[in-house]
Amino acid sequence: MENEKERERVDAEEQEKDLHEDRERKEQMALEEQNEKNENGDTSKNTFPRFFKVILPGQSTEQLTIPPPFYKHLENESPGVVFLRGPSGNKWRVELVANNMELCFVHGWKEFLSDNRIQPGYFLVFCYNGQSQFSVTVFDSAAHEAPYAFLSRPSNDRVTEEDEGMGTNADDTDPEEEGTDNMPAENGGT
């Protein structure tokens, strides 16, 4: 019994150490990427556009509406598949759709919430990296980065690193067939 408790303690310490090392590795990669941009003279914009969402009790898990002021950053995006990169570095395939003059994450959004164990009261920061890619930081209800989100993996095995995030909807239909007549316009310059 005592050996089992000791083993559990050691396992927990190793897991915490792995989380810490993974976070440091990701921060180092981001720093190197930023330094490379600065060395290449790309100092005009050192940050990617961001928005945040608080997950409220009773809020639908079927979709997430993107704030209208953020639409201007997505002018070159057409509805279709985008990728959400979670804190673990893994990607989730999610469909971006124009719905009732709003842009929403739909098919795949529920899986992203579930796989990252996102609960009401959590705070999500979305960073648009371009080319149909968003990085998502997950904060728990105590305003700390959710540690288990660093270990999450997509439950949907259709997500691959080779996917470019363009060309098909999450349900594998062609976005060109849908048309973009209901794509929302930028909302009054806010």
Phi and psi in degrees as GROMACS dihedral restraints (atoms count N, CA, C in turn):
[ dihedral_restraints ]
;  ai    aj    ak    al  type     phi  dphi    fc
    3     4     5     6     1   -66.6    20    10
    4     5     6     7     1   -38.9    20    10
    6     7     8     9     1   -63.4    20    10
    7     8     9    10     1   -37.3    20    10
    9    10    11    12     1   -65.8    20    10
   10    11    12    13     1   -41.7    20    10
   12    13    14    15     1   -65.5    20    10
   13    14    15    16     1   -40.5    20    10
   15    16    17    18     1   -63.4    20    10
   16    17    18    19     1   -42.5    20    10
   18    19    20    21     1   -62.8    20    10
   19    20    21    22     1   -41.9    20    10
   21    22    23    24     1   -63.9    20    10
   22    23    24    25     1   -40.4    20    10
   24    25    26    27     1   -63.8    20    10
   25    26    27    28     1   -44.4    20    10
   27    28    29    30     1   -64.3    20    10
   28    29    30    31     1   -42.1    20    10
   30    31    32    33     1   -61.1    20    10
   31    32    33    34     1   -42.3    20    10
   33    34    35    36     1   -64.5    20    10
   34    35    36    37     1   -41.1    20    10
   36    37    38    39     1   -64.9    20    10
   37    38    39    40     1   -40.7    20    10
   39    40    41    42     1   -65.0    20    10
   40    41    42    43     1   -40.5    20    10
   42    43    44    45     1   -64.2    20    10
   43    44    45    46     1   -43.4    20    10
   45    46    47    48     1   -63.0    20    10
   46    47    48    49     1   -41.3    20    10
   48    49    50    51     1   -62.6    20    10
   49    50    51    52     1   -43.5    20    10
   51    52    53    54     1   -61.6    20    10
   52    53    54    55     1   -41.9    20    10
   54    55    56    57     1   -60.5    20    10
   55    56    57    58     1   -45.4    20    10
   57    58    59    60     1   -62.9    20    10
   58    59    60    61     1   -45.8    20    10
   60    61    62    63     1   -63.8    20    10
   61    62    63    64     1   -39.7    20    10
   63    64    65    66     1   -64.2    20    10
   64    65    66    67     1   -43.3    20    10
   66    67    68    69     1   -62.3    20    10
   67    68    69    70     1   -44.8    20    10
   69    70    71    72     1   -62.2    20    10
   70    71    72    73     1   -40.8    20    10
   72    73    74    75     1   -61.9    20    10
   73    74    75    76     1   -44.2    20    10
   75    76    77    78     1   -66.0    20    10
   76    77    78    79     1   -40.9    20    10
   78    79    80    81     1   -63.7    20    10
   79    80    81    82     1   -39.9    20    10
   81    82    83    84     1   -64.9    20    10
   82    83    84    85     1   -41.4    20    10
   84    85    86    87     1   -62.7    20    10
   85    86    87    88     1   -42.9    20    10
   87    88    89    90     1   -64.5    20    10
   88    89    90    91     1   -40.5    20    10
   90    91    92    93     1   -64.3    20    10
   91    92    93    94     1   -44.2    20    10
   93    94    95    96     1   -62.3    20    10
   94    95    96    97     1   -40.3    20    10
   96    97    98    99     1   -63.6    20    10
   97    98    99   100     1   -43.3    20    10
   99   100   101   102     1   -65.4    20    10
  100   101   102   103     1   -42.0    20    10
  102   103   104   105     1   -61.8    20    10
  103   104   105   106     1   -39.3    20    10
  105   106   107   108     1   -62.9    20    10
  106   107   108   109     1   -41.5    20    10
  108   109   110   111     1   -62.7    20    10
  109   110   111   112     1   -43.5    20    10
  111   112   113   114     1   -64.7    20    10
  112   113   114   115     1   -39.1    20    10
  114   115   116   117     1   -66.2    20    10
  115   116   117   118     1   -30.0    20    10
  117   118   119   120     1   -84.8    20    10
  118   119   120   121     1     7.7    20    10
  120   121   122   123     1    81.9    20    10
  121   122   123   124     1     8.8    20    10
  123   124   125   126     1   -90.0    20    10
  124   125   126   127     1    71.3    20    10
  126   127   128   129     1  -105.7    20    10
  127   128   129   130     1     1.7    20    10
  129   130   131   132     1   -63.8    20    10
  130   131   132   133     1   -36.2    20    10
  132   133   134   135     1  -138.0    20    10
  133   134   135   136     1   106.3    20    10
  135   136   137   138     1   -92.1    20    10
  136   137   138   139     1    -4.5    20    10
  138   139   140   141     1  -131.5    20    10
  139   140   141   142     1   153.1    20    10
  141   142   143   144     1   -91.1    20    10
  142   143   144   145     1   153.5    20    10
  144   145   146   147     1   -65.2    20    10
  145   146   147   148     1   144.9    20    10
  147   148   149   150     1  -133.4    20    10
  148   149   150   151     1   156.5    20    10
  150   151   152   153     1  -145.6    20    10
  151   152   153   154     1   163.8    20    10
  153   154   155   156     1  -128.6    20    10
  154   155   156   157     1   159.0    20    10
  156   157   158   159     1  -140.9    20    10
  157   158   159   160     1   138.4    20    10
  159   160   161   162     1  -101.2    20    10
  160   161   162   163     1   130.0    20    10
  162   163   164   165     1   -83.7    20    10
  163   164   165   166     1   115.8    20    10
  165   166   167   168     1   -96.3    20    10
  166   167   168   169     1   151.1    20    10
  168   169   170   171     1   -59.1    20    10
  169   170   171   172     1   137.2    20    10
  171   172   173   174     1    81.3    20    10
  172   173   174   175     1    -4.0    20    10
  174   175   176   177     1   -70.2    20    10
  175   176   177   178     1   141.7    20    10
  177   178   179   180     1   -60.7    20    10
  178   179   180   181     1   138.5    20    10
  180   181   182   183     1   -95.4    20    10
  181   182   183   184     1     0.6    20    10
  183   184   185   186     1   -79.1    20    10
  184   185   186   187     1   -26.6    20    10
  186   187   188   189     1  -156.2    20    10
  187   188   189   190     1   162.1    20    10
  189   190   191   192     1  -130.9    20    10
  190   191   192   193     1   125.9    20    10
  192   193   194   195     1   -87.3    20    10
  193   194   195   196     1   130.8    20    10
  195   196   197   198     1   -80.5    20    10
  196   197   198   199     1   137.6    20    10
  198   199   200   201     1   -60.5    20    10
  199   200   201   202     1   132.8    20    10
  201   202   203   204     1   -52.4    20    10
  202   203   204   205     1   -38.5    20    10
  204   205   206   207     1   -60.6    20    10
  205   206   207   208     1   -19.4    20    10
  207   208   209   210     1   -81.2    20    10
  208   209   210   211     1   -15.3    20    10
  210   211   212   213     1   -54.9    20    10
  211   212   213   214     1   -34.1    20    10
  213   214   215   216     1   -60.2    20    10
  214   215   216   217     1   -25.7    20    10
  216   217   218   219     1   -79.5    20    10
  217   218   219   220     1   -11.1    20    10
  219   220   221   222     1  -111.4    20    10
  220   221   222   223     1    18.2    20    10
  222   223   224   225     1   -55.1    20    10
  223   224   225   226     1   -34.5    20    10
  225   226   227   228     1   -91.2    20    10
  226   227   228   229     1     1.0    20    10
  228   229   230   231     1   -91.3    20    10
  229   230   231   232     1   135.8    20    10
  231   232   233   234     1  -105.4    20    10
  232   233   234   235     1   153.7    20    10
  234   235   236   237     1   -54.0    20    10
  235   236   237   238     1   145.2    20    10
  237   238   239   240     1   151.0    20    10
  238   239   240   241     1  -160.1    20    10
  240   241   242   243     1   -76.2    20    10
  241   242   243   244     1   133.8    20    10
  243   244   245   246     1  -126.9    20    10
  244   245   246   247     1   168.8    20    10
  246   247   248   249     1  -121.7    20    10
  247   248   249   250     1   135.9    20    10
  249   250   251   252     1  -105.6    20    10
  250   251   252   253     1   119.5    20    10
  252   253   254   255     1   -96.6    20    10
  253   254   255   256     1   115.3    20    10
  255   256   257   258     1   -80.2    20    10
  256   257   258   259     1   177.0    20    10
  258   259   260   261     1   -58.6    20    10
  259   260   261   262     1   -23.2    20    10
  261   262   263   264     1   -75.2    20    10
  262   263   264   265     1   -12.8    20    10
  264   265   266   267     1    92.0    20    10
  265   266   267   268     1   -10.5    20    10
  267   268   269   270     1   -78.6    20    10
  268   269   270   271     1   156.8    20    10
  270   271   272   273     1  -111.3    20    10
  271   272   273   274     1   143.0    20    10
  273   274   275   276     1  -115.8    20    10
  274   275   276   277     1   134.0    20    10
  276   277   278   279     1   -85.9    20    10
  277   278   279   280     1   120.9    20    10
  279   280   281   282     1  -134.5    20    10
  280   281   282   283     1   144.9    20    10
  282   283   284   285     1   -92.5    20    10
  283   284   285   286     1   130.7    20    10
  285   286   287   288     1   -96.5    20    10
  286   287   288   289     1   120.3    20    10
  288   289   290   291     1  -127.8    20    10
  289   290   291   292     1   151.8    20    10
  291   292   293   294     1   -92.7    20    10
  292   293   294   295     1   118.5    20    10
  294   295   296   297     1  -135.7    20    10
  295   296   297   298     1   114.0    20    10
  297   298   299   300     1    53.0    20    10
  298   299   300   301     1    47.4    20    10
  300   301   302   303     1    64.6    20    10
  301   302   303   304     1    21.1    20    10
  303   304   305   306     1  -123.8    20    10
  304   305   306   307     1   152.9    20    10
  306   307   308   309     1   -99.4    20    10
  307   308   309   310     1   130.9    20    10
  309   310   311   312     1  -136.3    20    10
  310   311   312   313     1   148.5    20    10
  312   313   314   315     1   -86.5    20    10
  313   314   315   316     1   127.4    20    10
  315   316   317   318     1  -125.0    20    10
  316   317   318   319     1  -110.5    20    10
  318   319   320   321     1   -43.1    20    10
  319   320   321   322     1   119.0    20    10
  321   322   323   324     1   103.3    20    10
  322   323   324   325     1   -20.5    20    10
  324   325   326   327     1   -63.7    20    10
  325   326   327   328     1   -43.9    20    10
  327   328   329   330     1   -60.6    20    10
  328   329   330   331     1   -39.6    20    10
  330   331   332   333     1   -67.1    20    10
  331   332   333   334     1   -39.3    20    10
  333   334   335   336     1   -59.6    20    10
  334   335   336   337     1   -46.3    20    10
  336   337   338   339     1   -59.2    20    10
  337   338   339   340     1   -48.8    20    10
  339   340   341   342     1   -65.4    20    10
  340   341   342   343     1   -48.0    20    10
  342   343   344   345     1   -63.8    20    10
  343   344   345   346     1   -31.0    20    10
  345   346   347   348     1   -94.7    20    10
  346   347   348   349     1     5.1    20    10
  348   349   350   351     1    53.4    20    10
  349   350   351   352     1    44.3    20    10
  351   352   353   354     1   -81.5    20    10
  352   353   354   355     1   129.8    20    10
  354   355   356   357     1  -118.9    20    10
  355   356   357   358     1   164.3    20    10
  357   358   359   360     1   -56.0    20    10
  358   359   360   361     1   139.5    20    10
  360   361   362   363     1    96.8    20    10
  361   362   363   364     1    -9.9    20    10
  363   364   365   366     1   -78.0    20    10
  364   365   366   367     1   153.0    20    10
  366   367   368   369     1  -120.0    20    10
  367   368   369   370     1   122.9    20    10
  369   370   371   372     1  -114.4    20    10
  370   371   372   373     1   134.5    20    10
  372   373   374   375     1  -112.4    20    10
  373   374   375   376     1   122.6    20    10
  375   376   377   378     1  -105.0    20    10
  376   377   378   379     1   128.6    20    10
  378   379   380   381     1  -116.4    20    10
  379   380   381   382     1   118.6    20    10
  381   382   383   384     1   -84.7    20    10
  382   383   384   385     1   114.6    20    10
  384   385   386   387     1   -93.8    20    10
  385   386   387   388     1     1.6    20    10
  387   388   389   390     1    85.7    20    10
  388   389   390   391     1   170.6    20    10
  390   391   392   393     1    49.0    20    10
  391   392   393   394     1    46.2    20    10
  393   394   395   396     1    64.2    20    10
  394   395   396   397     1    28.7    20    10
  396   397   398   399     1  -123.1    20    10
  397   398   399   400     1   130.0    20    10
  399   400   401   402     1  -123.9    20    10
  400   401   402   403     1   135.9    20    10
  402   403   404   405     1   -99.1    20    10
  403   404   405   406     1   139.0    20    10
  405   406   407   408     1  -122.9    20    10
  406   407   408   409     1   128.0    20    10
  408   409   410   411     1  -104.5    20    10
  409   410   411   412     1   133.3    20    10
  411   412   413   414     1  -112.6    20    10
  412   413   414   415     1   121.7    20    10
  414   415   416   417     1  -111.6    20    10
  415   416   417   418     1   136.6    20    10
  417   418   419   420     1   -80.7    20    10
  418   419   420   421     1  -178.3    20    10
  420   421   422   423     1   -68.3    20    10
  421   422   423   424     1   -12.4    20    10
  423   424   425   426     1   -95.1    20    10
  424   425   426   427     1    10.2    20    10
  426   427   428   429     1    68.8    20    10
  427   428   429   430     1    25.3    20    10
  429   430   431   432     1  -108.0    20    10
  430   431   432   433     1   150.5    20    10
  432   433   434   435     1   -61.1    20    10
  433   434   435   436     1   131.8    20    10
  435   436   437   438     1   -69.8    20    10
  436   437   438   439     1   110.6    20    10
  438   439   440   441     1   -62.9    20    10
  439   440   441   442     1   -36.1    20    10
  441   442   443   444     1   -70.8    20    10
  442   443   444   445     1   -19.9    20    10
  444   445   446   447     1   -65.6    20    10
  445   446   447   448     1   -22.5    20    10
  447   448   449   450     1   -71.8    20    10
  448   449   450   451     1   -14.0    20    10
  450   451   452   453     1  -107.9    20    10
  451   452   453   454     1    -2.3    20    10
  453   454   455   456     1   -69.8    20    10
  454   455   456   457     1   151.1    20    10
  456   457   458   459     1  -134.4    20    10
  457   458   459   460     1   147.2    20    10
  459   460   461   462     1   -63.5    20    10
  460   461   462   463     1   132.7    20    10
  462   463   464   465     1   -79.5    20    10
  463   464   465   466     1   -18.4    20    10
  465   466   467   468     1   -89.7    20    10
  466   467   468   469     1   113.1    20    10
  468   469   470   471     1   -75.2    20    10
  469   470   471   472     1     0.6    20    10
  471   472   473   474     1   -79.6    20    10
  472   473   474   475     1    -9.6    20    10
  474   475   476   477     1   -81.1    20    10
  475   476   477   478     1   128.0    20    10
  477   478   479   480     1  -135.0    20    10
  478   479   480   481     1   158.3    20    10
  480   481   482   483     1   -67.6    20    10
  481   482   483   484     1   -26.6    20    10
  483   484   485   486     1   -75.3    20    10
  484   485   486   487     1   -21.2    20    10
  486   487   488   489     1   -59.4    20    10
  487   488   489   490     1   135.4    20    10
  489   490   491   492     1   -94.2    20    10
  490   491   492   493     1    -9.6    20    10
  492   493   494   495     1    82.3    20    10
  493   494   495   496     1    16.3    20    10
  495   496   497   498     1  -138.9    20    10
  496   497   498   499     1   150.0    20    10
  498   499   500   501     1   112.4    20    10
  499   500   501   502     1   -32.6    20    10
  501   502   503   504     1  -141.6    20    10
  502   503   504   505     1   158.6    20    10
  504   505   506   507     1   -80.2    20    10
  505   506   507   508     1   170.2    20    10
  507   508   509   510     1   -61.6    20    10
  508   509   510   511     1   -26.0    20    10
  510   511   512   513     1   -92.9    20    10
  511   512   513   514     1    16.1    20    10
  513   514   515   516     1    67.7    20    10
  514   515   516   517     1    19.9    20    10
  516   517   518   519     1   -91.5    20    10
  517   518   519   520     1   160.5    20    10
  519   520   521   522     1   -82.6    20    10
  520   521   522   523     1   122.6    20    10
  522   523   524   525     1   -64.3    20    10
  523   524   525   526     1   -23.8    20    10
  525   526   527   528     1   -63.4    20    10
  526   527   528   529     1   -28.1    20    10
  528   529   530   531     1   -71.9    20    10
  529   530   531   532     1   -21.3    20    10
  531   532   533   534     1   -83.6    20    10
  532   533   534   535     1   -29.0    20    10
  534   535   536   537     1    78.4    20    10
  535   536   537   538     1   165.6    20    10
  537   538   539   540     1  -125.4    20    10
  538   539   540   541     1    27.1    20    10
  540   541   542   543     1   -60.8    20    10
  541   542   543   544     1   -30.4    20    10
  543   544   545   546     1  -100.3    20    10
  544   545   546   547     1    21.2    20    10
  546   547   548   549     1   -68.2    20    10
  547   548   549   550     1   126.1    20    10
  549   550   551   552     1   -67.2    20    10
  550   551   552   553     1   145.1    20    10
  552   553   554   555     1   -87.0    20    10
  553   554   555   556     1   161.8    20    10
  555   556   557   558     1   -59.1    20    10
  556   557   558   559     1   140.1    20    10
  558   559   560   561     1   -89.7    20    10
  559   560   561   562     1    91.5    20    10
  561   562   563   564     1    53.5    20    10
  562   563   564   565     1    22.6    20    10
  564   565   566   567     1    71.8    20    10
  565   566   567   568     1    16.7    20    10
